[in-house]
């Protein structure tokens, strides 16, 4: 039973969209999946209503800072994968959720301002590690990429890695398929979904599951 918290102190990096896509992809592969909605905006619950009966993802709302640790722990006991969508700001709820996590995923665009927020978010993870006296692996994923930004992305990747923060190989390209999720409820993993977007999400999910397996093996 694994818990992934998806967080960034910077808004507008595709955090919630990524949460929906990853959870739905895992569920359509046959895994029991829940999203803990720790973002007070409630976009995940709205998506779940639009996704309909074909979607097998459970959404658990009302996870504020007084409840979020218990909610995550209860979900982790029931589901194979729990994905936590956190608010776009440093808060007690974010710290509590990270403390319950097996991995933290930090989505970011590649501007200088966005990279600064990667480092701020990673510092929150490191503080949680010190508090718990255990490692909490983190991975950065580059999102909302333009195919024309490959050179800039390479520089961004190098800068993040120079600060000893691992970056996923797979990049999320900006596509209409991701924008439409919030209107139709259909993620790329949905039957008839955008094939390129589906490959990206499957690859990101694969890298995450590999990281979780490696962490579990190291802790054994």
C-alpha positions as CSV (number, residue, x, y, z in Angstrom):
1,X,0.0,0.0,0.0
2,X,1.8,3.1,-1.2
3,X,1.1,6.8,-0.7
4,X,2.2,9.5,-3.1
5,X,1.8,13.1,-2.2
6,X,1.8,15.5,-5.2
7,X,2.7,19.0,-4.1
8,X,4.2,22.3,-5.1
9,X,4.3,25.7,-3.4
10,X,3.7,27.1,-6.9
11,X,0.3,27.1,-8.4
12,X,-0.5,26.5,-12.1
13,X,2.0,23.7,-12.7
14,X,-0.6,21.0,-13.5
15,X,-0.6,19.3,-10.1
16,X,-4.2,18.4,-9.9
17,X,-4.4,17.3,-13.5
18,X,-1.4,15.0,-12.9
19,X,-3.1,13.5,-9.8
20,X,-6.2,12.7,-11.8
21,X,-4.3,11.1,-14.7
22,X,-2.0,9.0,-12.5
23,X,-4.8,7.7,-10.3
24,X,-7.0,6.8,-13.2
25,X,-4.2,5.2,-15.2
26,X,-3.3,3.0,-12.2
27,X,-7.0,2.1,-11.6
28,X,-7.5,1.1,-15.3
29,X,-4.5,-1.2,-15.0
30,X,-6.4,-3.0,-12.3
31,X,-5.0,-1.4,-9.1
32,X,-7.3,-0.2,-6.3
33,X,-6.8,3.5,-6.2
34,X,-7.9,6.5,-4.1
35,X,-7.2,10.2,-4.3
36,X,-7.1,12.1,-1.0
37,X,-8.2,15.6,-1.9
38,X,-6.2,17.9,0.4
39,X,-6.8,20.9,-1.8
40,X,-9.7,23.1,-0.5
41,X,-10.5,24.1,-4.1
42,X,-12.2,20.6,-4.5
43,X,-11.4,20.2,-8.2
44,X,-10.8,16.4,-7.8
45,X,-14.3,15.8,-6.6
46,X,-15.8,17.7,-9.5
47,X,-13.6,15.7,-11.9
48,X,-14.8,12.4,-10.3
49,X,-18.4,13.3,-10.9
50,X,-17.8,14.0,-14.5
51,X,-15.7,10.8,-15.0
52,X,-18.7,8.6,-14.4
53,X,-19.1,4.9,-13.7
54,X,-16.3,3.9,-15.9
55,X,-13.8,5.5,-13.5
56,X,-12.8,3.2,-10.6
57,X,-11.0,5.9,-8.6
58,X,-12.3,6.7,-5.1
59,X,-12.1,10.3,-4.1
60,X,-11.9,11.2,-0.4
61,X,-12.6,14.8,0.4
62,X,-12.6,16.9,3.6
63,X,-9.0,16.2,4.4
64,X,-8.0,19.3,6.2
65,X,-4.9,19.6,8.5
66,X,-6.8,18.2,11.5
67,X,-7.8,15.0,9.6
68,X,-5.4,14.5,6.8
69,X,-3.0,12.1,8.5
70,X,-5.8,9.8,9.7
71,X,-7.5,10.0,6.3
72,X,-4.3,9.0,4.5
73,X,-3.5,6.2,6.9
74,X,-7.1,4.8,6.6
75,X,-6.9,5.0,2.8
76,X,-3.5,3.3,2.7
77,X,-4.8,0.4,4.6
78,X,-7.5,-0.2,2.0
79,X,-6.1,0.8,-1.4
80,X,-3.0,-0.3,-3.3
81,X,-2.2,3.3,-4.3
82,X,-3.2,6.5,-2.6
83,X,-2.5,9.8,-4.4
84,X,-2.7,12.9,-2.3
85,X,-3.5,16.2,-4.0
86,X,-2.2,19.0,-1.8
87,X,-2.8,22.7,-1.8
88,X,-0.4,24.9,-3.6
89,X,1.2,26.5,-0.4
90,X,3.4,25.4,2.4
91,X,1.1,24.5,5.4
92,X,0.7,22.1,8.2
93,X,-1.6,19.9,6.1
94,X,1.2,19.6,3.5
95,X,3.8,18.7,6.1
96,X,1.4,16.2,7.7
97,X,0.7,14.6,4.3
98,X,4.4,14.4,3.4
99,X,5.0,12.7,6.7
100,X,2.6,9.9,5.7
101,X,4.1,9.5,2.2
102,X,6.2,6.9,0.6
103,X,7.1,9.3,-2.2
104,X,6.6,13.0,-3.0
105,X,6.1,14.1,-6.5
106,X,6.9,17.7,-7.3
107,X,5.5,19.0,-10.7
108,X,7.0,22.1,-12.2
109,X,7.3,24.1,-15.3
110,X,10.7,25.3,-16.4
111,X,10.8,29.0,-15.7
112,X,13.2,30.4,-13.1
113,X,10.4,31.3,-10.8
114,X,9.0,27.7,-11.0
115,X,12.4,26.2,-10.2
116,X,12.7,28.3,-7.1
117,X,9.5,26.8,-5.9
118,X,10.8,23.3,-6.6
119,X,13.6,24.0,-4.1
120,X,11.2,25.4,-1.6
121,X,9.0,22.3,-1.8
122,X,11.9,20.0,-1.5
123,X,13.0,21.8,1.7
124,X,9.6,20.9,3.1
125,X,10.3,17.3,2.3
126,X,13.7,17.4,3.9
127,X,12.3,19.0,7.1
128,X,9.8,16.2,7.3
129,X,12.6,13.7,7.0
130,X,14.4,15.2,9.9
131,X,11.3,15.2,12.0
132,X,10.6,11.6,11.3
133,X,14.2,10.4,11.1
134,X,13.5,8.4,7.9
135,X,14.1,9.0,4.2
136,X,11.2,10.3,2.1
137,X,12.1,10.0,-1.6
138,X,11.0,12.8,-3.9
139,X,10.9,13.1,-7.7
140,X,10.4,16.2,-9.8
141,X,8.4,15.9,-13.0
142,X,8.6,18.6,-15.7
143,X,5.1,19.6,-16.8
144,X,3.2,21.7,-19.4
145,X,6.2,21.5,-21.7
146,X,6.3,22.8,-25.2
147,X,8.2,20.6,-27.7
148,X,10.2,23.8,-28.6
149,X,11.5,24.0,-25.0
150,X,13.8,21.0,-25.1
151,X,17.0,23.0,-24.7
152,X,15.6,25.1,-21.8
153,X,14.3,21.9,-20.2
154,X,17.7,20.4,-20.4
155,X,19.1,23.4,-18.5
156,X,16.3,23.2,-15.9
157,X,16.8,19.5,-15.4
158,X,20.6,20.0,-14.9
159,X,19.9,22.8,-12.3
160,X,17.5,20.6,-10.3
161,X,19.8,17.6,-10.4
162,X,22.8,19.8,-9.4
163,X,20.8,20.4,-6.1
164,X,20.7,16.6,-5.6
165,X,17.0,16.3,-6.5
166,X,16.0,13.5,-8.8
167,X,14.0,14.3,-12.0
168,X,11.8,11.9,-13.9
169,X,13.0,11.1,-17.4
170,X,9.4,11.5,-18.8
171,X,8.2,15.0,-19.5
172,X,4.6,16.1,-19.7
173,X,4.0,18.0,-22.9
174,X,1.3,20.6,-23.0
175,X,-1.7,19.0,-24.8
176,X,-5.4,19.7,-25.3
177,X,-6.1,16.3,-23.8
178,X,-5.0,17.5,-20.3
179,X,-7.0,20.7,-20.5
180,X,-10.2,18.8,-21.6
181,X,-10.2,16.5,-18.5
182,X,-11.7,19.3,-16.4
183,X,-14.7,19.5,-18.8
184,X,-15.2,15.9,-19.9
185,X,-13.8,13.9,-17.0
186,X,-11.9,11.7,-19.4
187,X,-8.2,11.2,-18.7
188,X,-5.7,10.0,-21.4
189,X,-6.1,6.4,-20.0
190,X,-9.8,6.5,-20.9
191,X,-10.8,4.4,-23.9
192,X,-10.2,6.6,-26.9
193,X,-8.0,9.0,-25.0
194,X,-5.1,10.8,-26.6
195,X,-2.5,8.2,-27.3
196,X,0.6,10.4,-26.8
197,X,-0.7,11.8,-23.5
198,X,-1.5,8.2,-22.4
199,X,2.0,7.1,-23.1
200,X,3.4,10.0,-21.1
201,X,1.2,9.2,-18.1
202,X,2.0,5.5,-18.3
203,X,5.7,6.3,-18.4
204,X,5.5,8.7,-15.4
205,X,3.5,6.1,-13.5
206,X,6.0,3.4,-14.3
207,X,8.9,5.6,-13.1
208,X,7.1,6.3,-9.9
209,X,6.3,2.6,-9.2
210,X,9.9,1.8,-9.8
211,X,11.0,4.4,-7.3
212,X,8.6,3.1,-4.8
213,X,9.8,-0.5,-5.3
214,X,13.4,0.6,-4.9
215,X,12.6,2.6,-1.7
216,X,10.8,-0.4,-0.2
217,X,13.6,-2.7,-1.1
218,X,16.2,-0.4,0.5
219,X,14.1,-0.1,3.7
220,X,13.6,-3.9,4.0
